[in-house]
């Protein structure tokens, strides 16, 4: 996939909302991280069908890691 995806489709917006609610974080904060991670994965994806699922998993891991570091500080 050579193009970066700009506008979010309905599945992506739903994924962002799910992460935002689950982790109790602002939608906008999750959206920015989600977009960066989705674009990073999309550049090398051979099968783009699973990008939303992979991105959700990665974003949750990133955000949980940020929360753990903040709690330790």
N, C-alpha and C positions, 0 to 999 in steps of 0.2 A: 504494500500500500504506500504509494509515493506522496499522496496528498495528505495534508493535515486536515482534520475534521474541525470545522469551526462551530457552526450552530449545533447545539445539542438536540438530539432527537428525544422523543418521549420516553424511551427506555432509559436513556442517560439521565434525564431529569428525575425520573422515578428512582434510579439508583442513587443519585446524589441526595434526594430527599430521605431515602431509607437510611443511608449512612449518617446523615445529619441528625435524624431522630434517634437512631440507635446510640450514637456517641454523644448526643446532646451538645452539638456544635452548630454554629450558625451556618445556614445554607450557603451563603456566599463564600465562606472560608473553605468549606468542603468542595464547592464547585471549582474554585481556582486550582486546588490540588488535583481534583479529578481530571480537569481539562489537561493539565500538564502531564499527568501520568498516562492518560488515554492517548495523547499525541505521541508520547515517547514510545508506548507499546505499538501504536498503529504504524509507525515508521518501519518496523521490522516484522509485522504480522504476516504470516502466510495464510492463515485462516481467520479472517476478521470476524467471524460469527461469534467468537468467544471473548472479544475484546471487552465488552461491558462487564462480564463476570470477572475476568482477570483484573481489570481496572478497579472494580469494587474491592476485591480482596487486597490488592496492593495499597489502595487508599486507606482502608481500615487499618492495615498494619502500620502505615506511615503515621496516621493520626494517633493510634494507640501508643506508638513509640514516643511521639512528642509529649503525650500526656504523662507517660512514665518518667521521662526526663524532667518534666516540670515538677512532678511530685517529689522527685529526689532532690531537687534544688532547695 
